Amino acid sequence: MYSYALLEPGYFYLVQEKENEELILLQVKVVSDYCMYVEKYHESIVQEWKRKTDPVFDIVELLSDEKMKEWTNAYYSNEDAFYEEDDE
């Protein structure tokens, strides 16, 4: 088992917070003495504070800049698929 303290600001990680849960993509935005402000990407973007001591079941992968560009293109290109324009 790991903790949030191992994650570095500015990087994107695929993590599993609890055993048998799905993977989460997250980025550490701010680090204070005892806490971290993170963005989690799922169906929507969730921003929250976590204690550095909060457990992370597994840090699966640190994503490279190249992989993040690929993910960004896929994530934001699908964003408009759920919205239809009204022709009035």
C-alpha positions in Angstrom: 0.0 0.0 0.0 1.2 3.5 -0.9 0.2 7.0 0.1 -0.4 10.3 -1.7 2.9 11.6 -0.4 4.7 9.6 -3.1 2.9 11.5 -5.9 4.7 14.6 -7.3 3.0 17.8 -8.4 2.4 18.4 -12.1 2.5 14.8 -13.1 -0.4 12.5 -14.2 -0.9 9.1 -12.5 -3.1 6.2 -13.0 -3.9 5.0 -9.5 -6.2 2.6 -7.7 -7.3 4.1 -4.4 -8.8 1.0 -3.0 -8.5 -2.7 -3.8 -11.0 -3.9 -6.4 -11.9 -0.4 -7.5 -11.5 1.1 -11.0 -8.4 3.0 -12.0 -8.4 6.8 -11.6 -6.4 9.3 -13.6 -5.2 12.1 -11.3 -2.9 15.0 -11.3 -1.4 16.7 -8.2 -1.8 20.4 -8.4 -0.7 21.8 -5.1 1.4 20.4 -2.2 1.3 21.9 1.3 3.0 20.7 4.4 0.4 18.0 5.2 -2.0 17.9 2.2 -2.2 17.7 -1.6 -4.8 19.3 -3.9 -5.6 16.9 -6.7 -7.7 16.8 -9.8 -9.3 13.4 -10.6 -10.5 12.8 -14.1 -13.5 10.4 -14.5 -16.9 11.3 -16.0 -16.2 14.8 -14.8 -13.2 16.5 -13.2 -13.2 16.4 -9.4 -10.9 18.6 -7.4 -10.2 17.8 -3.8 -7.7 18.0 -0.9 -6.1 14.8 0.2 -3.9 14.2 3.2 -0.4 13.1 2.3 -1.0 10.1 4.6 -4.2 9.0 2.8 -3.7 5.5 1.4 -3.5 4.6 -2.2 -3.8 0.9 -2.9 -1.6 1.0 -6.1 0.2 3.5 -8.2 -0.2 1.8 -11.5 1.6 4.2 -13.8 3.1 7.6 -14.2 2.0 8.8 -17.6 4.4 10.3 -20.1 3.8 13.7 -21.7 3.2 11.8 -25.0 0.5 9.6 -23.4 -1.1 12.6 -21.8 -1.4 14.3 -25.2 -3.1 11.2 -26.6 -5.5 11.0 -23.7 -6.3 14.7 -23.8 -7.1 14.4 -27.5 -9.4 11.4 -26.9 -11.0 12.9 -23.7 -11.9 16.3 -25.2 -12.9 15.0 -28.6 -15.6 12.9 -26.9 -16.8 15.7 -24.7 -19.0 17.2 -27.5 -20.5 13.8 -28.4 -23.0 14.2 -25.6 -24.3 17.6 -26.6 -26.7 18.1 -29.5 -27.3 21.5 -31.1 -30.8 22.7 -31.3 -31.9 24.0 -34.6 -34.5 26.6 -34.0 
